[in-house]
Structures are given as C-alpha cells and as structure tokens.
C-alpha cells in the first residue's frame, strides 16, 4: 500500500520518527511514523523539526543553541520541542545530512547492535529501523537526550522549600498568588 503524501507536517506526541526518502529525481522528502501510520511529507526531516519548533514559538537554531548551553559543545545536538508537547528529539547523525533520521526520545524502546557500524533502533509499536551507525554512538545520543530532558526538568519544576525554627506552635502553609504564605495557628 502506497503511503499517503502531504505537503507539510507539525510533530505531535504520537510522532515516533522522521526519516528521509528520496524520489526518482533525487529530491529529499520525509517519511513520518506517527502511531501505526506512515506517510510522506514534501519537506526534509530537518525542515519538519524546524517548522514544528516554529509552530510552538521557537526555531531550530535557538533549540540547538539552548541544548548546547545545557550540555556543552556537541555535534548532532538533541532538541526539545517545548510547550504542551514537551518532546525531546535526537538525530542519528548530523542534521545537515539529508539521510539523517530523527527519533522521539519517549518512543525509543531499544538500540541494539547489528554489527560494527550497523544498528537497529526499536520504537514503540514494534517498529524497527536499521541504521548505518554504531550502537554505542546511537546509545550515546539517546543518553545525551535523556540528560537534556533531566536537566531541563530540574530547572523548570517548581520546588518549594523553607526552613523554620523548631517550636511548639503549629503552622500552615498555603500557596498565595506569587509566594507561599506561612501562618501560625493561634492557641485556643
């Protein structure tokens, strides 16, 4: 069955991977795996990542710059698509290479070696991608993406802590508009 073809695409939480496909004229397009469906998009994989970031108010250069600020200098940088979608994506090779495959971190289930420079990436739903990349390289990119997710999560989660002297009084803590309000219960 021929995959359906569309003009443009924005990543959704069910999107598992974006990979390149070349037509008879050698033009690069994308194959999207979303849920159990595969379809073609008239955009390069890196263009889909960039357009999805723009849709949510960011862009690829900014996402790469932000990731590098958190992770340090690196190549094939993972990116976060922020907002309600809050997904983390990593490329299997340099995004500048047209044959680059992008994976959604939360859909990757396993990365296994096939031989020295060939690996299999399993994503949710039982789908498998055979890639010309060493398992250790792909695992490193996966781990680096998890590290990015962990660091951003630690920075964005609201934490609440306070120190009080030990007394015999009872206090209540309530969330106010901008701060927490601590009040002492009066003895009766």
LUMLUMDREN-303412 format. One record per residue (C-alpha): residue number from 0; residue in one letter; x, y, z. Coordinates in nm, 3 decimals, decimal comma, m for minus. Last residue first. Layout:
<recs>
(NUM 'A' (X Y Z)),
...
</recs>
This chain:
<recs>
(187 'X' (m0,727 2,842 7,191)),
(186 'X' (m0,373 2,855 7,054)),
(185 'X' (m0,334 3,052 6,733)),
(184 'X' (m0,218 2,874 6,423)),
(183 'X' (0,089 3,039 6,283)),
(182 'X' (0,076 3,143 5,922)),
(181 'X' (0,306 3,071 5,632)),
(180 'X' (0,205 3,213 5,296)),
(179 'X' (0,372 3,077 4,983)),
(178 'X' (0,456 3,321 4,712)),
(177 'X' (0,314 3,475 4,393)),
(176 'X' (m0,063 3,441 4,419)),
(175 'X' (m0,059 3,259 4,752)),
(174 'X' (0,005 2,890 4,816)),
(173 'X' (m0,074 2,796 5,171)),
(172 'X' (0,147 2,671 5,454)),
(171 'X' (0,001 2,620 5,798)),
(170 'X' (0,195 2,648 6,122)),
(169 'X' (0,165 2,477 6,460)),
(168 'X' (0,349 2,614 6,760)),
(167 'X' (0,575 2,411 6,990)),
(166 'X' (0,883 2,549 6,826)),
(165 'X' (1,161 2,426 6,597)),
(164 'X' (1,280 2,704 6,376)),
(163 'X' (1,152 2,703 6,024)),
(162 'X' (1,331 2,649 5,696)),
(161 'X' (1,157 2,662 5,362)),
(160 'X' (1,139 2,456 5,049)),
(159 'X' (0,921 2,451 4,742)),
(158 'X' (1,036 2,339 4,404)),
(157 'X' (0,875 2,441 4,081)),
(156 'X' (0,995 2,210 3,807)),
(155 'X' (1,166 2,404 3,528)),
(154 'X' (1,534 2,365 3,609)),
(153 'X' (1,517 2,002 3,717)),
(152 'X' (1,312 1,916 3,408)),
(151 'X' (1,559 2,094 3,183)),
(150 'X' (1,844 1,893 3,333)),
(149 'X' (1,659 1,562 3,306)),
(148 'X' (1,547 1,618 2,946)),
(147 'X' (1,898 1,718 2,839)),
(146 'X' (2,043 1,410 3,012)),
(145 'X' (1,785 1,191 2,839)),
(144 'X' (1,897 1,343 2,507)),
(143 'X' (2,261 1,272 2,594)),
(142 'X' (2,168 0,912 2,671)),
(141 'X' (2,000 0,870 2,330)),
(140 'X' (2,297 1,028 2,154)),
(139 'X' (2,537 0,799 2,344)),
(138 'X' (2,318 0,497 2,262)),
(137 'X' (2,334 0,591 1,895)),
(136 'X' (2,714 0,614 1,903)),
(135 'X' (2,749 0,289 2,102)),
(134 'X' (2,520 0,107 1,858)),
(133 'X' (2,743 0,205 1,565)),
(132 'X' (2,569 0,382 1,280)),
(131 'X' (2,442 0,279 0,937)),
(130 'X' (2,084 0,238 1,055)),
(129 'X' (1,827 m0,043 1,064)),
(128 'X' (1,498 0,097 1,192)),
(127 'X' (1,246 m0,120 1,378)),
(126 'X' (0,877 m0,071 1,453)),
(125 'X' (0,729 m0,280 1,735)),
(124 'X' (0,461 m0,030 1,840)),
(123 'X' (0,708 0,178 2,037)),
(122 'X' (1,045 0,228 1,871)),
(121 'X' (1,324 m0,019 1,806)),
(120 'X' (1,655 0,113 1,675)),
(119 'X' (1,871 m0,145 1,499)),
(118 'X' (2,241 m0,088 1,450)),
(117 'X' (2,512 m0,113 1,185)),
(116 'X' (2,872 0,001 1,212)),
(115 'X' (3,033 m0,295 1,394)),
(114 'X' (2,744 m0,543 1,356)),
(113 'X' (2,368 m0,547 1,424)),
(112 'X' (2,399 m0,365 1,757)),
(111 'X' (2,081 m0,295 1,955)),
(110 'X' (1,903 0,027 2,047)),
(109 'X' (1,584 m0,029 2,243)),
(108 'X' (1,247 0,128 2,330)),
(107 'X' (1,264 0,466 2,159)),
(106 'X' (0,919 0,633 2,172)),
(105 'X' (0,991 0,876 2,458)),
(104 'X' (1,307 1,005 2,288)),
(103 'X' (1,134 1,098 1,961)),
(102 'X' (1,373 0,992 1,686)),
(101 'X' (1,520 1,185 1,391)),
(100 'X' (1,679 1,004 1,096)),
(99 'X' (1,953 1,183 0,900)),
(98 'X' (1,971 1,087 0,531)),
(97 'X' (1,979 1,455 0,429)),
(96 'X' (2,295 1,525 0,623)),
(95 'X' (2,274 1,866 0,789)),
(94 'X' (2,103 1,705 1,089)),
(93 'X' (2,436 1,535 1,171)),
(92 'X' (2,372 1,172 1,257)),
(91 'X' (2,107 0,970 1,444)),
(90 'X' (1,920 1,291 1,522)),
(89 'X' (1,763 1,340 1,866)),
(88 'X' (1,419 1,456 1,971)),
(87 'X' (1,278 1,559 2,309)),
(86 'X' (0,908 1,633 2,346)),
(85 'X' (0,732 1,898 2,554)),
(84 'X' (0,400 1,890 2,362)),
(83 'X' (0,236 2,143 2,595)),
(82 'X' (0,514 2,389 2,530)),
(81 'X' (0,862 2,289 2,425)),
(80 'X' (1,007 2,089 2,136)),
(79 'X' (1,336 1,997 2,293)),
(78 'X' (1,641 1,937 2,078)),
(77 'X' (1,923 1,683 2,064)),
(76 'X' (2,255 1,802 1,918)),
(75 'X' (2,418 1,607 1,636)),
(74 'X' (2,752 1,751 1,748)),
(73 'X' (2,849 1,860 2,098)),
(72 'X' (2,973 2,159 2,298)),
(71 'X' (2,821 2,175 2,645)),
(70 'X' (2,502 2,003 2,756)),
(69 'X' (2,294 2,298 2,885)),
(68 'X' (2,429 2,577 2,663)),
(67 'X' (2,450 2,326 2,378)),
(66 'X' (2,081 2,246 2,417)),
(65 'X' (1,992 2,615 2,414)),
(64 'X' (2,196 2,679 2,098)),
(63 'X' (2,037 2,379 1,927)),
(62 'X' (1,688 2,496 2,023)),
(61 'X' (1,767 2,852 1,913)),
(60 'X' (1,898 2,735 1,575)),
(59 'X' (1,598 2,504 1,533)),
(58 'X' (1,335 2,768 1,599)),
(57 'X' (1,093 2,861 1,877)),
(56 'X' (0,728 2,963 1,914)),
(55 'X' (0,544 2,628 1,916)),
(54 'X' (0,486 2,636 1,539)),
(53 'X' (0,846 2,748 1,497)),
(52 'X' (0,970 2,432 1,670)),
(51 'X' (0,749 2,220 1,444)),
(50 'X' (0,877 2,408 1,138)),
(49 'X' (1,239 2,344 1,242)),
(48 'X' (1,187 1,972 1,309)),
(47 'X' (0,995 1,936 0,982)),
(46 'X' (1,269 2,123 0,794)),
(45 'X' (1,533 1,890 0,944)),
(44 'X' (1,340 1,589 0,806)),
(43 'X' (1,322 1,740 0,454)),
(42 'X' (0,976 1,851 0,343)),
(41 'X' (0,715 1,717 0,100)),
(40 'X' (0,575 1,479 0,362)),
(39 'X' (0,521 1,108 0,314)),
(38 'X' (0,309 0,888 0,538)),
(37 'X' (0,348 0,604 0,784)),
(36 'X' (0,076 0,510 1,029)),
(35 'X' (0,097 0,292 1,340)),
(34 'X' (0,133 0,587 1,576)),
(33 'X' (0,304 0,852 1,366)),
(32 'X' (0,597 0,733 1,154)),
(31 'X' (0,681 1,012 0,913)),
(30 'X' (0,864 0,955 0,587)),
(29 'X' (1,033 1,269 0,468)),
(28 'X' (1,131 1,422 0,133)),
(27 'X' (1,469 1,462 m0,034)),
(26 'X' (1,482 1,517 m0,409)),
(25 'X' (1,684 1,261 m0,606)),
(24 'X' (1,465 1,291 m0,917)),
(23 'X' (1,318 0,944 m0,859)),
(22 'X' (1,217 1,045 m0,505)),
(21 'X' (1,441 1,033 m0,200)),
(20 'X' (1,317 0,936 0,144)),
(19 'X' (1,448 1,085 0,465)),
(18 'X' (1,340 0,981 0,810)),
(17 'X' (1,118 1,126 1,080)),
(16 'X' (1,040 0,915 1,383)),
(15 'X' (0,788 0,844 1,657)),
(14 'X' (0,517 1,107 1,613)),
(13 'X' (0,236 1,028 1,861)),
(12 'X' (0,315 1,340 2,069)),
(11 'X' (0,259 1,563 1,762)),
(10 'X' (0,516 1,700 1,515)),
(9 'X' (0,392 1,951 1,257)),
(8 'X' (0,366 1,846 0,891)),
(7 'X' (0,363 1,997 0,543)),
(6 'X' (0,263 1,900 0,188)),
(5 'X' (0,102 1,558 0,243)),
(4 'X' (0,157 1,216 0,085)),
(3 'X' (m0,029 0,897 0,182)),
(2 'X' (0,191 0,585 0,185)),
(1 'X' (0,137 0,341 m0,101)),
(0 'X' (0,000 0,000 0,000)),
</recs>
